[in-house]
Amino acid sequence: MNEDKGVASEGSMDRAFKFDLGRGVITGTKTDTRLFMFAALPNSVALAKIFETFKSGAAVMLHVLGKGYGSAVFTTVRKAGSTPQEMISFLVDASRNLGWGRAIVSGDMAKGTELRLEMQDCVICENLWQSGEPRCYFLGGVVQGMLEQIFSDEFSFTELECRSKGDYSCKFVFRRNA
């Protein structure tokens, strides 16, 4: 990755993924796990429809779906590292490589007592500008589910900022439950 320009260097996608175009299969090279992609705009349209249809229940539904997804992703992440720091580092790289956005994680990655996540260019919020409230319930749930598996403990989170509210990025604080 060319960090200065923030763009993938030539061939970097080929190193991160294996493409079998004949079968229509994309596989992560580090985890040997099959992947698939969604386009951002249709995803945003679907999310808007979920919020319109389910109102306040949409947040709970998306959080539960995300948490289940994040817990299941742990089986893949476990192949990428043996320590929490290695697994979190893999997830940061994966979020960028898969187009979720640029994740910046800080805090106690060894013990996980408190972790902060800033997601720049969050795909969840793409095209949901100025909704007036956070919309990253799915992403928060995904990260919560992964952290609970990595640290074998329960976590809660607060979304402090969200692009859908007009903020620059989506920012979360994740804390182990006492």
N, C-alpha and C positions, 0 to 999 in steps of 0.2 A: 504494500500500500504506500503510495506516495503521500505522506502525511502533510507535506507543505501545501500541496494543491488539493488534498482531500479527494483525489480520484484514484481509482484502481489502476495499477500499472499494467502494462500489456502482459497478458498471460496469467495474471493473478486469479482471475475467475476460474481458469483451467486448473489451477493448483488447489483451489478451495472446493471445487465441484467436479464430479465426473458426469458427463452428458452422454446418454445413450439415446440419440435422436431417433433411431429406428424403433425403439420400444417406447419412446416418450418418457424416459426416466432420468431424473436428476438425483445424484447421490452425493452426500458430503464426504470428502476424501478423508477427513480426520476421524469421523465417526462411522463411516460406512452405513449411513442411515438415509433412506429415501426422503426427499423433500419435494414440495410443490409451492407454487407462488400464486398470490392473488394480486390483481391490479388495484392500485390505491383508490381510484375514483369509484369503481363499483363497490368496493369495501365501504367507503364513506357513505355512499347512497344506502347501502344495507344497514349501516349503523344508524343513520338518521331515521330510517324506517322503524328500526327497533325502538329507538327513543320515542318516536311518534306513537307507535302502537302500544308499548308497555309502560310509558310514562316513567314514574319513579321506580317501577319494577325492573326497568331496563338496566339500571346500574347494578342491582343485585345479580341479575341473570348474567350479565357480561363478566362481573367479578368471579362468579362461580365457574363459568366456562373457562376463564383465563387461569384460575387457580388449578383446575383439573388439568388443563393443557400444560401448565408449568410443571406440575408434579410428574406428568407422563414424560416430559422432555428430559427429566433427570436421568432416565435410563440412558439417553444419548450423551448427556453431559458427563456422566460418570466415566465414560470411555475416554474422555478428553483430558482428564487430570485426576490426581489422587488427593490433592489438597483443596480446601475451599478457594484459596487464591487462584490456583490453576483453573478450576472450574469457572469461577467468575470471569477470569481473563478470557477463557474460551467463549463465554456468553457475550462479552463485550465485542469480541471480533465477529462472532456469528451475527449479532444484531446488525452490524454494519454490512457484512457480506450479504445478508439476506434482505437488505433494504428496509429494515425496521427503523433505522435512524442511527445517529452516532451516540452511543451510550458512554457516559462518564460516571464511573463509580468511585466513591470515596467512603472512608470510614474504616471500621475494624473488620477487614476481610478475613482475618484469621479466626476470630471468635464470633463475628456476626452480631455483636450486641446492638450496633446501630450502623446502618448503611444508607448512604445517600445515592440516588440515581438521578442524573440529568440526561434526558433523552432529547437531543437536538434533532430537528427535522423528523419528529415522530410521525410515522406513517398512519397511526391510529387517528391522529388529528388532521391529517391531510384533508383539505377541502371542508373542514368543519369549523372554520374560523368564526369567531365572534358568537358562539352559541351562548356565551355568558356563564357557562359552568364547565367544570372538568368533564372530559369524555374518555379518559384513559382507564376506565374500570377494568377492561380486558387486560391491558398491559400491566397494570398494577397487580392483578390477580396472577398473571403469568409469572412475574418476578417473585411474588409472595410464595406461590407453589414451588418454584425452584429453590428458593432460600430455605423453605421448610424441609425439603428433601436433603439439601446440601448439609444443613446444620442439625438435622433431626430434632427440630424444635418448631413451635408455632411462632408466626410473625404477624404483625399488623402493619398497616402503612397509612400514610397521609399523603395526598397529592397536594403539594404546596402551590405549584404553578402549572398552567396547562395552555398549550397553543390555542386550544379552542376557546379560551377566554381572552386571547390576544397577547398572551405572554410569549416571550422569545422561545422558550422550550418548556418541556414537561419536567417537573422536578418532584421527586418523591423522597420521603424518609421512611425506611423500613426498620422496625424495632422488634426484638425478641419479646414475646409476651412474658410478663413476670409471673 
